[in-house]
Amino acid sequence: MSKSFQIQLQRPASEIIAEAHATAQRKGVRFEGDTANGRFSGLGLEGHYTIEGNTLSVEVTQKPLLLSWSMIETAVKGYFSG
């Protein structure tokens, strides 16, 4: 089961992706991508994202069984909102 959600970007995508990459690296999460699209995996979580204009769309394709979708969405939004 996967889940998708969107985030409205309040800053330039280049800043948000740079911060997301740095945060992922500190936490041992693999993060590959740019201001158009990318993917992430680690800590039992996998997914991908795309950016169009000021909208970042995220699809989480795998999550740890014991974590709720709301917890996952909050955590992922934290990566991309700086």
C-alpha positions in Angstrom: 0.0 0.0 0.0 1.3 3.5 -0.8 0.2 7.0 0.1 0.5 10.2 -1.8 0.3 13.8 -0.6 1.3 17.3 -1.7 3.3 20.1 -0.1 3.0 23.7 -1.2 6.6 25.1 -1.3 7.1 28.4 0.5 10.8 28.8 -0.6 12.8 28.0 -3.8 12.8 24.3 -4.6 16.7 24.3 -4.8 16.9 25.4 -1.1 14.4 22.8 0.1 16.0 19.9 -1.8 19.5 20.9 -0.5 18.2 20.9 3.1 16.3 17.6 2.6 19.5 16.0 1.2 21.6 17.2 4.2 18.9 16.1 6.7 18.7 12.7 5.0 22.4 12.3 5.0 22.6 13.1 8.8 19.9 10.5 9.5 21.3 7.7 7.3 18.6 8.0 4.7 19.5 7.6 1.0 18.3 10.7 -1.0 18.8 11.1 -4.7 17.2 13.8 -6.8 17.0 17.4 -7.9 14.4 20.2 -8.2 12.4 18.1 -10.7 12.2 14.7 -9.1 13.9 12.1 -6.9 13.7 9.3 -4.5 14.5 8.4 -0.9 14.9 5.3 1.1 16.1 4.3 4.6 14.8 3.4 8.1 12.1 1.2 6.5 10.8 4.1 4.4 10.8 4.3 0.6 9.3 6.8 -1.8 9.7 9.3 -4.6 8.8 12.9 -5.3 8.2 15.3 -8.2 8.1 19.1 -8.2 5.9 21.2 -10.6 5.9 24.9 -9.9 5.4 25.4 -6.2 3.9 22.0 -5.6 5.9 19.0 -4.4 4.1 15.7 -4.8 5.3 12.8 -2.6 4.5 9.1 -2.9 5.6 6.9 0.0 5.7 3.3 -1.3 6.9 1.5 1.8 6.8 2.3 5.5 7.6 0.6 8.8 4.6 -1.5 9.8 4.4 0.0 13.3 4.2 3.6 12.2 0.9 5.2 11.2 0.5 7.0 7.9 -0.1 10.3 9.7 3.3 9.9 11.5 5.0 9.1 8.2 3.4 12.1 6.4 4.4 14.5 9.2 8.0 13.2 9.1 8.3 13.4 5.3 6.8 16.9 5.3 9.5 17.8 7.8 12.2 16.8 5.5 10.8 18.9 2.7 9.8 22.0 4.6 13.1 22.7 6.2 
